[in-house]
Amino acid sequence: MPEVKVIRQFVDDASQYQIDTAIKNGYYQALAKALKEHTPDEIIDMISKAGLRGRGGAGAPCGMKWGFMPKEPTPARPNYLICNCDESEPGTYNNRELVEYDPHQLIEGMVIACYALQVKLAFIYIRGEMAFGAQRLAQALKDARDRGFLGEKILGTDFSTEIILHRGAGAYICGEETALMDSLEGFRGHPRTKPPFPANAGLYGMPTNINNVETLCNVPHIVAKGIEWYRTMGSERSPGTKIMSVSGHVNLPGNKEIVMNSTTLRELIYDICGGMKDGREFKAVIPGGSSMPMLPADMLDTPVDFDSLMAVGSPLGSGGMMVFDETTCIPRVAMWISRFYAHESCGKCVPCRIGTDWLAKILTRIEHGQGRMEDLDLIIDACINLGGERMGDSRSFCLLGDAAAWPIHFGAMKHFRSEFEYHVRHRKCLAAA
């Protein structure tokens, strides 16, 4: 399957961030349809039947999350909606592109979601480093408000909602939804214990729904074109498209939107991304961001969708796809990944605070030619104690501990242990031998 453009249809239009261009291209028609032709419950039912799953990492059914929210919020106990635009997963950059070049798609999706969830006040939490994206969003929010798409009595209806743009300070942990809420409340970004879950006690202790940028950008398309149209793309459990942020040793890196389950890793790399750079041999790929395990060449024919990638041991995650060629030193990649998570651990809980640092030190020792053969089993032990024995079996407050363990335990060590052994025996890299 070639690349498709649903969410990315207009990102190459230099004026798409302007509201006049957005309206000319059909934006805000879905909002009018939602407000005037459907009830909030009908919108939630539509999203549920369409099978939209979260595009931020976990792939949770969006309609199910929306359904957990209270049906009758009150002024004393309001519902909140938060758009997670922290996008802190290394290798992922599709949210950045969408807010910089097509912000009205997100705003329309958020206002429809606010209507469905009966939210009067919503927030966009954007990563601090996305200064340009924050500028574009701030202007787009003002323009939408001036045109009656946001604020009081939207499009002449009785529905009113407001969206506040909030810039974070740039911490990986604030991409985790409960740490994000702490940061939004003005506290240090630390994950919270669950339960209670955000739908019951989230922002300011009130019911809260959190979705990422790409997820919300799907909403206007589903409302405008219908459930049947959406389900013509993808599989039963993974319908729709997914934007893959491809980086690494390919000729044509960048954001690529594909139909899920209709495109394999091989087709994405060789057909859509132009193959391996300089004609080198493929070695490994991380499909869903640095927290996901890398896969070797014999798994290249795996379809790109939530369930197929999960079945081979590397979830789709955020879609931050990193491609490595034959010159790549896998122990070095593992070292840099582990150093990142050691640096970004918030330090709230012992397994993550101590374990990530321990893992980074062991891998650094191996990479620098000072490793011991017993270090290889020590790495596995560290990963298990971090929470990586089974996917999702976390010993930490949040999944950062797992995110540090998964790519090392289930990726680098599982598929490329021989390279670690070579490093220990010969004090140098196998890829350079």
C-alpha positions as CSV (number, residue, x, y, z in Angstrom):
1,M,0.0,0.0,0.0
2,P,1.3,3.5,-0.8
3,E,1.3,6.4,1.7
4,V,-2.2,7.8,2.2
5,K,-3.2,11.3,3.5
6,V,-6.2,11.7,5.8
7,I,-4.8,13.4,8.9
8,R,-1.8,14.8,6.9
9,Q,-3.9,15.8,3.9
10,F,-3.1,19.5,4.1
11,V,0.2,19.8,6.1
12,D,2.1,20.6,2.9
13,D,-0.1,23.7,2.3
14,A,1.9,26.7,3.6
15,S,-1.2,28.6,4.5
16,Q,-3.2,25.7,6.1
17,Y,-2.5,27.1,9.6
18,Q,-4.6,30.2,8.7
19,I,-8.3,29.9,9.4
20,D,-9.5,31.1,6.0
21,T,-7.6,28.3,4.3
22,A,-8.8,25.7,6.8
23,I,-12.4,26.8,6.3
24,K,-11.9,26.6,2.5
25,N,-10.7,23.1,2.9
26,G,-13.8,22.0,4.7
27,Y,-12.8,22.5,8.3
28,Y,-15.4,23.1,11.0
29,Q,-18.2,21.5,8.9
30,A,-17.9,18.4,11.1
31,L,-18.3,20.6,14.1
32,A,-21.5,22.1,12.8
33,K,-22.8,18.6,12.0
34,A,-21.9,17.3,15.4
35,L,-23.6,20.2,17.2
36,K,-26.7,20.4,15.1
37,E,-27.4,16.8,14.1
38,H,-26.1,14.7,17.0
39,T,-26.4,14.4,20.8
40,P,-23.3,14.1,22.9
41,D,-24.1,10.4,23.5
42,E,-24.4,9.8,19.7
43,I,-20.9,11.3,19.2
44,I,-19.4,9.0,21.8
45,D,-21.3,6.0,20.3
46,M,-19.9,7.0,16.8
47,I,-16.3,7.1,18.0
48,S,-16.8,3.8,19.8
49,K,-18.3,2.0,16.7
50,A,-15.6,3.5,14.5
51,G,-13.0,1.7,16.6
52,L,-10.7,4.7,17.1
53,R,-7.8,3.8,19.3
54,G,-5.5,6.2,21.0
55,R,-2.5,7.1,18.9
56,G,-0.3,8.3,21.8
57,G,1.2,5.0,22.9
58,A,-1.2,2.6,24.7
59,G,-3.7,2.2,21.9
60,A,-6.7,2.3,24.3
61,P,-10.2,2.4,22.6
62,C,-11.0,6.1,22.5
63,G,-14.8,5.6,22.7
64,M,-14.4,3.5,25.8
65,K,-12.3,6.2,27.5
66,W,-15.0,8.8,26.6
67,G,-17.7,6.5,28.0
68,F,-16.1,6.4,31.4
69,M,-16.7,10.2,31.9
70,P,-19.8,11.3,33.9
71,K,-22.9,11.9,31.8
72,E,-24.2,14.8,33.9
73,P,-21.3,17.1,35.1
74,T,-22.2,19.9,37.4
75,P,-20.6,23.3,38.1
76,A,-19.3,21.9,41.3
77,R,-17.9,18.8,39.6
78,P,-17.1,19.6,36.0
79,N,-15.6,17.4,33.3
80,Y,-12.3,18.3,31.8
81,L,-10.5,17.4,28.6
82,I,-6.8,17.6,28.1
83,C,-5.0,17.3,24.8
84,N,-1.5,15.7,25.5
85,C,0.9,17.5,23.1
86,D,3.9,16.8,25.2
87,E,5.2,14.3,22.6
88,S,8.3,13.4,24.6
89,E,8.9,9.9,23.2
90,P,12.3,9.9,21.3
91,G,11.8,9.3,17.6
92,T,8.2,10.7,17.5
93,Y,7.4,14.1,15.8
94,N,4.0,13.8,14.2
95,N,2.2,15.9,16.8
96,R,4.7,18.7,16.3
97,E,3.9,18.7,12.5
98,L,0.2,18.7,13.1
99,V,0.1,21.7,15.5
100,E,2.6,23.7,13.5
101,Y,1.0,23.3,10.1
102,D,-2.6,22.2,10.7
103,P,-3.7,23.4,14.1
104,H,-7.4,23.9,13.2
105,Q,-7.8,20.2,12.7
106,L,-6.9,19.6,16.3
107,I,-9.1,22.5,17.6
108,E,-12.1,21.2,15.7
109,G,-11.5,17.7,17.1
110,M,-11.2,19.1,20.6
111,V,-14.4,21.1,20.4
112,I,-16.3,18.1,19.1
113,A,-14.8,16.0,22.0
114,C,-15.8,18.7,24.4
115,Y,-19.3,18.6,23.2
116,A,-19.5,14.8,23.5
117,L,-18.0,14.9,27.0
118,Q,-19.9,18.0,28.1
119,V,-16.7,19.8,28.8
120,K,-16.8,23.6,29.4
121,L,-13.0,24.0,29.8
122,A,-10.3,22.1,28.0
123,F,-6.5,22.3,27.9
124,I,-3.8,21.7,25.4
125,Y,-0.6,20.8,27.3
126,I,2.2,21.4,24.8
127,R,5.9,20.6,25.3
128,G,8.0,23.6,26.2
129,E,10.4,23.1,23.3
130,M,7.6,23.4,20.8
131,A,7.7,27.2,20.8
132,F,6.7,27.5,17.1
133,G,3.9,25.1,17.5
134,A,2.6,27.0,20.6
135,Q,2.6,30.3,18.6
136,R,0.6,28.7,15.8
137,L,-1.8,27.1,18.3
138,A,-2.3,30.4,20.2
139,Q,-3.1,32.2,17.0
140,A,-5.4,29.4,15.7
141,L,-7.3,29.4,19.0
142,K,-7.8,33.2,18.8
143,D,-9.0,32.9,15.2
144,A,-11.4,30.1,16.0
145,R,-12.8,32.1,18.9
146,D,-13.2,35.2,16.7
147,R,-15.1,33.1,14.1
148,G,-17.5,31.6,16.6
149,F,-16.0,28.1,16.6
150,L,-14.8,28.4,20.2
151,G,-16.2,30.2,23.3
152,E,-19.8,31.1,24.0
153,K,-22.8,29.7,22.1
154,I,-20.7,28.1,19.4
155,L,-22.2,28.4,15.9
156,G,-25.4,29.8,17.5
157,T,-26.1,26.7,19.6
158,D,-26.4,26.5,23.4
159,F,-23.0,24.8,23.7
160,S,-20.1,26.8,25.0
161,T,-16.5,25.7,25.7
162,E,-13.1,27.2,26.0
163,I,-9.6,25.8,25.4
164,I,-6.5,27.0,27.3
165,L,-3.0,26.5,25.9
166,H,-0.4,25.5,28.5
167,R,3.3,25.2,27.9
168,G,5.2,22.6,29.9
169,A,8.9,22.8,30.8
170,G,10.1,19.8,28.7
171,A,10.2,16.7,30.9
172,Y,9.7,13.2,29.5
173,I,7.7,12.2,32.5
174,C,5.0,14.8,31.8
175,G,3.9,12.8,28.8
176,E,2.5,10.3,31.3
177,E,-1.1,11.5,31.9
178,T,-1.1,11.8,35.7
179,A,2.3,13.6,35.8
180,L,1.0,15.9,33.1
181,M,-2.0,16.8,35.3
182,D,0.3,17.5,38.2
183,S,2.4,19.8,36.0
184,L,-0.8,21.5,34.7
185,E,-1.8,22.1,38.3
186,G,1.5,23.9,38.9
187,F,3.3,21.1,40.8
188,R,6.4,19.1,39.9
189,G,5.6,16.5,37.3
190,H,5.3,13.3,39.2
191,P,3.0,10.3,38.4
192,R,0.1,9.6,40.6
193,T,-1.1,6.3,42.0
194,K,-3.9,4.7,40.1
195,P,-6.7,4.1,41.1
196,P,-8.3,6.6,41.2
197,F,-8.2,6.9,37.5
198,P,-8.4,10.3,35.7
199,A,-12.0,9.7,34.5
200,N,-13.0,9.7,38.2
201,A,-10.4,12.0,39.9
202,G,-8.1,13.7,37.4
203,L,-7.3,17.4,37.0
204,Y,-8.1,19.3,40.2
205,G,-9.7,16.1,41.4
206,M,-12.4,16.2,38.8
207,P,-13.3,13.8,36.0
208,T,-10.8,14.2,33.2
209,N,-10.3,12.7,29.8
210,I,-6.8,12.8,28.1
211,N,-6.2,12.2,24.4
212,N,-3.2,13.0,22.3
213,V,-3.1,15.2,19.2
214,E,-3.3,12.6,16.5
215,T,-6.2,10.8,18.2
216,L,-8.3,14.0,18.4
217,C,-7.4,14.9,14.8
218,N,-9.2,11.7,13.7
219,V,-12.5,12.9,15.3
220,P,-13.7,15.4,12.7
221,H,-13.1,12.9,9.9
222,I,-15.2,10.3,11.6
223,V,-18.0,12.7,12.3
224,A,-17.9,14.1,8.7
225,K,-17.5,10.9,6.7
226,G,-19.0,8.3,9.0
227,I,-18.2,5.0,10.7
228,E,-18.4,2.9,7.5
229,W,-15.9,5.1,5.7
230,Y,-13.5,5.0,8.6
231,R,-13.7,1.2,8.9
232,T,-12.9,0.7,5.2
233,M,-9.3,1.4,6.3
234,G,-7.3,-0.9,8.5
235,S,-8.4,-4.1,10.3
236,E,-11.3,-4.9,12.6
237,R,-9.2,-4.1,15.7
238,S,-6.9,-1.5,14.2
239,P,-9.1,0.7,11.9
240,G,-8.0,3.9,10.3
241,T,-4.6,5.3,9.5
242,K,-1.4,5.9,11.6
243,I,1.2,8.6,11.1
244,M,4.7,7.0,11.5
245,S,7.6,9.2,12.3
246,V,10.4,7.5,10.4
247,S,14.0,8.4,11.2
248,G,17.4,6.7,10.9
249,H,19.1,5.0,7.9
250,V,16.5,5.4,5.2
251,N,16.6,7.6,2.1
252,L,13.3,9.4,2.7
253,P,12.8,9.9,6.5
254,G,9.8,11.9,7.7
255,N,6.2,11.6,8.8
256,K,4.4,8.9,6.7
257,E,0.7,8.2,7.0
258,I,-0.3,4.6,6.3
259,V,-3.4,2.5,6.4
260,M,-2.9,0.2,9.4
261,N,-2.6,-3.6,8.7
262,S,-2.3,-2.9,5.0
263,T,1.4,-1.9,5.1
264,T,4.3,-4.0,6.5
265,L,7.5,-2.7,8.0
266,R,9.3,-3.8,4.9
267,E,7.0,-1.9,2.6
268,L,7.2,1.2,4.8
269,I,11.0,1.1,4.8
270,Y,11.7,0.1,1.2
271,D,8.7,1.4,-0.8
272,I,7.5,4.5,1.1
273,C,10.8,5.6,2.6
274,G,13.0,4.8,-0.4
275,G,15.0,1.9,1.1
276,M,18.2,1.9,3.1
277,K,20.6,4.8,2.8
278,D,23.7,4.2,0.7
279,G,22.4,0.7,-0.2
280,R,23.4,-0.8,3.1
281,E,21.8,-3.8,4.6
282,F,19.0,-3.5,7.1
283,K,19.7,-4.5,10.6
284,A,17.0,-3.6,13.1
285,V,14.0,-1.3,13.5
286,I,12.2,0.2,16.6
287,P,8.6,0.6,15.4
288,G,7.1,2.7,18.2
289,G,9.6,5.0,19.8
290,S,12.6,4.4,22.0
291,S,10.7,2.6,24.8
292,M,9.7,-0.2,22.4
293,P,11.9,-3.2,21.6
294,M,13.8,-3.3,18.3
295,L,13.0,-6.0,15.8
296,P,15.4,-7.9,13.5
297,A,15.3,-8.5,9.8
298,D,13.2,-11.7,10.0
299,M,10.3,-9.7,11.3
300,L,10.2,-7.1,8.5
301,D,7.0,-8.6,7.0
302,T,5.0,-7.8,10.1
303,P,2.0,-5.5,9.3
304,V,2.0,-2.1,11.0
305,D,-0.9,-2.1,13.4
306,F,-1.5,-2.4,17.1
307,D,-2.1,-6.2,17.3
308,S,0.4,-7.5,14.7
309,L,3.3,-5.6,16.3
310,M,2.3,-6.6,19.8
311,A,2.2,-10.2,18.6
312,V,5.9,-10.1,17.7
313,G,6.9,-8.3,20.9
314,S,7.1,-4.6,20.0
315,P,4.0,-2.6,20.3
316,L,3.1,0.2,17.9
317,G,3.5,2.8,20.7
318,S,3.7,6.4,19.5
319,G,4.8,5.4,15.9
320,G,8.3,6.8,16.3
321,M,10.0,4.4,13.9
322,M,13.8,4.2,14.0
323,V,15.6,2.3,11.3
324,F,19.2,0.9,11.8
325,D,21.6,-0.4,9.1
326,E,24.4,-2.9,9.3
327,T,26.9,-0.3,10.6
328,T,24.9,0.2,13.8
329,C,26.4,-1.0,17.1
330,I,23.4,-2.3,19.0
331,P,25.1,-2.1,22.5
332,R,25.8,1.5,21.8
333,V,22.1,2.1,20.9
334,A,21.1,0.3,24.1
335,M,23.5,2.5,26.1
336,W,22.1,5.7,24.8
337,I,18.5,4.6,25.3
338,S,19.3,3.6,28.9
339,R,21.1,6.9,29.5
340,F,18.0,8.8,28.3
341,Y,15.6,7.0,30.7
342,A,18.1,7.4,33.6
343,H,18.2,11.1,33.0
344,E,14.4,11.5,32.6
345,S,13.4,9.4,35.6
346,C,11.5,11.7,38.0
347,G,12.9,9.8,41.0
348,K,9.6,9.3,42.8
349,C,9.9,5.5,43.1
350,V,12.9,3.3,43.9
351,P,12.7,0.7,41.0
352,C,12.9,3.4,38.4
353,R,15.2,5.8,40.2
354,I,17.8,3.2,41.1
355,G,17.2,0.7,38.3
356,T,17.5,3.1,35.3
357,D,20.8,4.4,36.7
358,W,22.1,0.9,37.3
359,L,21.2,-0.2,33.8
360,A,22.8,2.8,32.2
361,K,26.1,2.2,34.1
362,I,26.3,-1.5,33.1
363,L,25.7,-0.7,29.5
364,T,28.1,2.1,29.5
365,R,30.7,-0.2,31.0
366,I,30.2,-2.7,28.2
367,E,30.3,-0.2,25.5
368,H,33.5,1.3,26.7
369,G,35.3,-2.1,26.7
370,Q,35.1,-2.8,30.4
371,G,32.3,-5.3,30.5
372,R,32.3,-8.7,32.1
373,M,30.4,-11.7,30.8
374,E,28.3,-11.8,34.0
375,D,27.1,-8.3,33.1
376,L,24.9,-9.7,30.5
377,D,22.8,-11.7,33.0
378,L,23.0,-8.7,35.3
379,I,21.3,-6.6,32.6
380,I,18.4,-9.1,32.4
381,D,18.1,-9.1,36.2
382,A,18.1,-5.3,36.2
383,C,15.3,-5.2,33.6
384,I,13.2,-7.7,35.5
385,N,13.6,-5.7,38.7
386,L,12.6,-2.6,36.8
387,G,9.3,-4.2,35.8
388,G,10.2,-5.7,32.4
389,E,9.6,-9.4,33.2
390,R,6.2,-9.2,31.5
391,M,4.8,-6.4,29.3
392,G,2.9,-4.1,31.6
393,D,3.9,-5.8,34.8
394,S,5.2,-2.6,36.3
395,R,6.8,-2.2,39.8
396,S,6.8,1.6,39.3
397,F,4.3,4.3,39.8
398,C,4.2,4.8,36.0
399,L,5.5,3.0,32.9
400,L,8.8,4.8,32.7
401,G,10.5,1.9,34.5
402,D,9.1,-0.5,32.0
403,A,10.0,1.9,29.1
404,A,13.7,1.7,30.2
405,A,13.5,-2.1,30.5
406,W,11.5,-3.2,27.4
407,P,13.9,-2.1,24.6
408,I,16.9,-3.6,26.4
409,H,15.4,-6.9,27.6
410,F,13.0,-7.7,24.8
411,G,14.8,-6.0,22.0
412,A,18.6,-5.6,22.2
413,M,19.4,-8.5,24.5
414,K,16.8,-10.9,23.0
415,H,17.7,-10.4,19.3
416,F,21.3,-9.2,19.4
417,R,22.9,-10.8,22.5
418,S,25.8,-12.0,20.4
419,E,26.9,-8.4,19.9
420,F,27.1,-7.8,23.6
421,E,29.1,-11.0,24.0
422,Y,31.5,-9.8,21.3
423,H,31.9,-6.5,23.1
424,V,32.8,-8.2,26.3
425,R,35.2,-10.7,24.7
426,H,37.0,-8.4,22.2
427,R,36.5,-5.0,23.8
428,K,35.2,-3.5,20.5
429,C,32.1,-3.4,18.4
430,L,31.1,-6.3,16.1
431,A,29.6,-3.9,13.6
432,A,33.0,-2.3,13.0
433,A,34.9,-5.6,13.0
